[in-house]
Amino acid sequence: MKIPTLYAAIFLLGIFAVSCGQDPIFFYISTETVPKQSRIGGTPTNMVVFEREYPIDPDDPDYGFKKVPILYVASDWIHWYATSTSGIPQWDLWEYPIPQPIGKVIALAVAGERLYALCRIGDHENTLLQYIERRGNEWKSVQGDYLSIQSIYADDSEDPQLFAGALINPLAIGNIAYALLYLDDTDDTLKPLKVGTAVLTGAACRDKIYYLCTLGAGIFQVSEDTLKDTLNETVVTQLENGNAMFMNMIKLKNESSTIIAVDRYGILYEVQDNAFLPMCYNNTDSVITTGKLSMSAIALWENTNRNMKKLVIGIQDGLYSSSYTNGYVEFDLTSDGSFDKSSLRREAYTLQTVDDPYRYMTSLGKQPINHLFQAPREIDSEMTFFASTQTAGLWSYRNRLYNGGWQWNAEE
C-alpha cells in the first residue's frame, strides 16, 4: 500500500471511531457559547435582598427618603444590583452606594432592619461580624467572644433571627469544636445556643420554631419564645434521626410552609416538628434525591408566564470533577408551591429552567455552584436567575443577543 493511501485509511478509521463513540461530545461542543469574564469573580457569597433608604434629594436630606430594594452579593467586597432611575437594573450604581465593611466579606444575611456581613480579617481564621442599617453609611460590629465565625444565617420569618456557627476550639477532635450562636438583640451580642455541634449550614422558621441544620450533627430546633426568655442550653433539642451532614435547608411558599433539607449525598428530607424524614415519591419507597453529591445551593424559581415553579439544588459530580454533570437539578412544585411528589426529577437534558438544556450542560453544567438566587420582580422585571459558582465568579441566565441568545454565562 502506498504511504498516502495508508494515511488516508488511518484518517478514515479515526473519523469512523470518533463518530461512533464521540457524537455527544461533538454535539455539546456545537452548542457552546463564548465564555465571558465575570465582573464579580472568584467565589461569590450568597445573595440577599435588603431595602436601603436614600435621600430623595441628595442636596437636601430633610426633603425625605426613598426605599430602594437592592440585591447584594460579595466577593471579598460587596456588590449591589438595583433598578436605576432609567428603569434598568444595573450593578454598583452610583445612585445607591454602600460603604465597604472591614475585611473580606465571606457571607451575608438580612435580619430586621440590618444587613449583616461576615468578614475575614487578614489571612487567618479570625472574623468580624458587622452590620449596616437601612439608613446611614456606618458599619458597626456585633459583640461577642467568638473570633472564628464560620457562617451566618437568618431565618425567613416576618421577624428574622440571626444565627451563626463558630469554631470554638481548632484543636478539638469531633463536633465539640463548633457551636451554634444566636444574636441577642437585647444587648446586641452573639451568645451560645448549643456547644458541641457542627458547622451551621442553614436556618428556617415555621410556627415560631427555628430549625438549624448542620454539617454532621443533624438538625436542631428552638422555639422563639424560649430563645428570647432564657439562655439555658436545654431549650435547644436535636431532631431525631441522627447526625446527618446537611448542606442547606429551605422553606417552601405553600400553605403548610414545608421545610426541606438536603444532605451531602443528595437525599431530600422533610423537616417535621420533632424529626426529619427522607422524602419519597407517592406510593413508593423510592427516595427523592439529586442523584449526585449536593452543594449548598438551594433556591426557589418560578416563571409566571409559563405558570411554572421549581425547587433548584446545586450538585457536584465528584470532588475533583470537571465534567458536564455539575450545575444543578430541578424538582417540580405544584401551583400552590408544594413539592410535587408525583413527578420524577428530570434529567439535566430536560431541565425546564433553561431554553436549551444542552447549552446549559456546556456552560453552567460544568460548574459546582455554592448559591442560587432569583432576583425579585421589584428589582429586575426579568427575574434574572443568578448562580455563585465555586471558582468562576457570579453567573446569570440572560438573553445575550450578541452571543447566541438565552444562556447561562458569567455576569458582565
Secondary structure, DSSP 8 states (H G I E B T S, - for coil): --HHHHHHHHHHHHHHHHHHH-HHHHHHHHH-------SS-SS----EEEEEEEESSTT-GGG-EEEEEEEEEESBSEEEEEE-TTS-EEES-TTS-----SSEEEEEEEETTEEEEEEE-TTSS-EEEEEEESS-S--EE-B-S-S-EEEEEE-SSSS--EEEEEE--TT--SGGGEEEEEEETTTTEEEEEEES---EEEEEEETTEEEEEEBSS-EEEEEHHHHHH---GGG-EE-BS---BEEEEEE-SSTT--EEEEETTSBEEEE-SSBEEE-B-TTS--B-B-SSEEEEEEEEEEETTTTEEEEEEEEES-TT--SS--SEEEEEE-TTS-B-TTS----GGG-SSSS-HHHHHTTGGGS-EEEEEE--TTT-TT--EEEEESSS-EEEEEEETTTTEEEEEE--
